[in-house]
Amino acid sequence: MGWVYLLAFCSLRVVGGAVSLSSDKNGTSSTTATTISSIGLSPLLIGISGILHEARNYRNTNLRKATEWPIVANFHLIVLTGLGIMVSGASAFKGVNVKPSTLTLLKVGIIVLSLAWVVLCAWSILSLLPSQRTVSAPGFVGGTKSLTAICFFKCSLI
């Protein structure tokens, strides 16, 4: 499931870039392109959390699914909430009179998404601990490689 969100992220970035190029040719800046590009961050967070979940399952077959799935679902809700707050703040910038509360909404949404990124980094680093592995698991090597790549990717963007 994480790969679908990663595809959505890439698609939104391409569409946002195309809209931005189109508006640059006209000599105007497009708030639609900015909104599409900023929305593109949430599928990346959700996609990486899905891939992290897969890597954790490969590395440790003894994970409790009863606790793992609610944690993943709550993380997705937090990301979607941050996205909703950020979009509601960003959409108000199309008007002429921008209220200070809309800027506050935008900042709160960005803070929620930034905190989600930090939580995801911490979650992936904690997943590398020796207590979070089962060496005899069939997918241990592949899961470890995926988890290491996730940690390198996420932490390099900070």
N, C-alpha and C positions, 0 to 999 in steps of 0.2 A: 504494500500500500504506500510505503514511503516513496517509491519510485514514481508513482503517479503524481504526487505532490511536487516532486523534483521536476518532472516534465511540465507541470503547471507553472512553476517558478520560471523555468527557461522560456516558456511560451509568453508569459506576461512580460518578461524582460525584453524579448524580441519585439512584441507589440508596442510596448512603451517606447523603445528606441525608434521604431518606425514612425510612431505618432510624433515623437520629438523631432525627428528629421524633417517630417512633413511641415511641422509648424515653424521650424527654423528657416525653411525656404521662403515662407511667407513673411518672415521678419517679426513674428510674434512668438511669445513664449506661451506654451500650452499647459494649463493646469491639469488637463486630462492626462497628458503624458507624465507629469509629475506624480499624479495620483496613481496611475497604473504602475509606475515604477516602484512606488512606495508600497503598494499592495503586494507586489511581487516578493517582498521579504517574508511575508507570513507563510506562503507555501514552502519556502526554503526551510524555515524553522520546523514546520510540521513534517516535511519530507525527511529532514535529517533526524528528527526524533523517531520516525518510523524505521529508518535504516538503523539507527542506534538500537531500537527495540529488537530488530532482527538479529543484529550482531550479538546482543546480550543473550538472546535465545540460543544462538549457535554456540556461544562460549559456555553457557551454563544451562544445562537441560533441567536443572532442579529449581528454576525460578518458579515462584508461586504465581500462577496465572490469575488467581483471585485478587492479588494485590497489584500485579504488574499492569493489567489492563485499565483499572481505574486511575492509576497514576498517569498513564499515557493519555487517557481521555481527558483528565483534568488539565494536563499540560496543553492539549489541543484547545480546550475551552479558554484557557488563559490567553493563548495566542490569538484566537478569534475575537476575544473581548478587546484586547489591545488594538487589533486591526479595526474593529468597529469604532472604537473611540477615536483612533487616529483619522479614519476616513470621514467621520462626522465633523471633526475639526478642520480637516483639509478641504472638504467640500464647501465650507462657508467662505473660503478665500476667493471664490468666484465672484462674489458680490463686491460692491464698491466700499460699503461701510463694514469693516471687519471689527467685530467686538473682541475685547480682550478675553472673554470666556472661550471663544473659538480657538485662540492661540493656546490657552490653557488645556483645552481638550486635545489639541495636536501634541503638545508636550507630554501630557499624561499617556497618550497612546504610544508615543515613541519610548517613553520610560518603561512602560509595560513590556513592549517588545524587546527592549534592551535587557531587561531583567530576565526575560524568557531565554534570551541568548546565553546569559551568564549561567542560568540554571542548567541549560542544556550542556554547556561546557563542563560544569561541575559534575553533572550526571554521567557524562562520558568518561571523565577522569576517574571517578569513583568506580565505574564499571571495569576499569583495568586492575583494580585491587585483586590480590590473590584470593581473597575470600569470595570473589564474584566469578569464579571459574570452576569448570569441571574438566580437567585435563583429558579424561577418557571420553569426552563428548565427541560424536562423529564429526561435527563441524567446528571443533575447537580452533584449528589453525586458520580456517577461513574467517571465522568470527573475530579472532584476534587481529587479523590483518584489516578487516573492515573497521573494527573499533579503533585501531591505531590510525587509520586513514581519516576517520571522522574526527578524532582528537586533533590531528595535525591540521586538518582543514579548518575546523571551527576556531581553534586557538590561534591560528595564524591570521585570522580575520580581525582579531581583537586589537 
